[in-house]
């Protein structure tokens, strides 16, 4: 489990398969906190495990940054928001 968590952390650090690696970090941290932690858990360790899970979920939902391998492989996307509020206008992804 530790090597899987380390591999997911390396993938997040270099920005390769960021969404999947963030989800793997969140799942691995939740599994470690719930099932593999010793029975007398301290509140500090529970808070630390929750923070890692929340960070993993945030990375999975936000996705790669501008300076990541994913942005080089799949291209950057720009969201264009129209200036007018016409009923027929909508957001566009490039």
C-alpha positions as CSV (number, residue, x, y, z in Angstrom):
1,X,0.0,0.0,0.0
2,X,2.9,2.4,0.8
3,X,4.5,1.8,-2.6
4,X,1.1,2.5,-4.4
5,X,0.7,5.7,-2.4
6,X,4.3,6.8,-3.2
7,X,3.8,6.0,-6.9
8,X,0.5,8.0,-7.0
9,X,2.3,10.9,-5.2
10,X,5.1,10.9,-7.9
11,X,2.5,10.9,-10.6
12,X,0.8,13.9,-9.0
13,X,4.1,15.7,-8.5
14,X,5.1,15.4,-12.2
15,X,1.5,16.0,-13.4
16,X,1.0,12.7,-15.3
17,X,-2.5,11.2,-15.1
18,X,-3.3,13.8,-12.4
19,X,-7.0,13.1,-11.9
20,X,-6.5,9.3,-11.6
21,X,-3.4,9.7,-9.3
22,X,-5.3,12.1,-7.1
23,X,-8.2,9.7,-6.8
24,X,-5.7,6.9,-6.0
25,X,-4.1,9.1,-3.3
26,X,-7.5,9.8,-1.7
27,X,-8.5,6.1,-1.8
28,X,-5.2,4.8,-0.4
29,X,-5.2,7.4,2.4
30,X,-8.7,6.6,3.3
31,X,-8.0,2.8,3.3
32,X,-4.8,3.4,5.4
33,X,-6.7,5.6,7.9
34,X,-9.7,3.3,8.3
35,X,-8.4,-0.2,8.1
36,X,-4.6,-0.3,8.7
37,X,-4.2,2.2,11.5
38,X,-3.8,0.8,15.0
39,X,-6.9,0.7,17.1
40,X,-6.1,3.5,19.6
41,X,-6.1,6.4,17.1
42,X,-5.2,9.9,18.2
43,X,-7.4,12.8,17.0
44,X,-4.3,14.3,15.3
45,X,-3.8,11.3,13.1
46,X,-7.5,11.3,12.1
47,X,-7.3,14.9,11.1
48,X,-4.1,14.3,9.2
49,X,-5.7,11.4,7.3
50,X,-8.8,13.5,6.5
51,X,-6.6,16.3,5.2
52,X,-4.7,13.9,2.8
53,X,-8.1,12.4,1.6
54,X,-9.5,15.9,1.0
55,X,-6.3,17.0,-0.8
56,X,-6.5,13.9,-3.0
57,X,-10.1,14.5,-3.9
58,X,-9.3,18.2,-4.6
59,X,-6.5,17.2,-7.0
60,X,-8.7,14.6,-8.7
61,X,-11.4,17.2,-9.3
62,X,-9.3,20.1,-10.2
63,X,-7.0,18.2,-12.6
64,X,-3.6,19.0,-14.0
65,X,-2.0,22.5,-14.0
66,X,-0.6,24.5,-16.8
67,X,2.9,23.2,-16.3
68,X,2.2,19.5,-16.2
69,X,2.8,16.5,-18.4
70,X,-1.0,16.1,-18.9
71,X,-1.2,19.7,-20.3
72,X,1.5,18.9,-22.8
73,X,0.0,15.6,-23.9
74,X,-3.7,16.6,-24.1
75,X,-3.4,20.4,-24.6
76,X,-4.7,23.3,-22.5
77,X,-8.3,24.2,-22.6
78,X,-9.7,27.7,-22.3
79,X,-13.2,28.6,-21.1
80,X,-14.7,31.5,-23.0
81,X,-17.5,33.3,-21.1
82,X,-19.6,35.5,-23.4
83,X,-19.9,39.2,-22.4
84,X,-23.6,39.5,-23.1
85,X,-26.4,37.7,-21.2
86,X,-28.5,36.7,-24.2
87,X,-30.7,33.6,-23.7
88,X,-29.0,31.8,-26.6
89,X,-25.4,32.4,-25.5
90,X,-23.5,29.6,-23.6
91,X,-20.1,28.8,-22.5
92,X,-17.6,27.3,-24.9
93,X,-14.6,25.1,-24.4
94,X,-11.7,25.4,-26.7
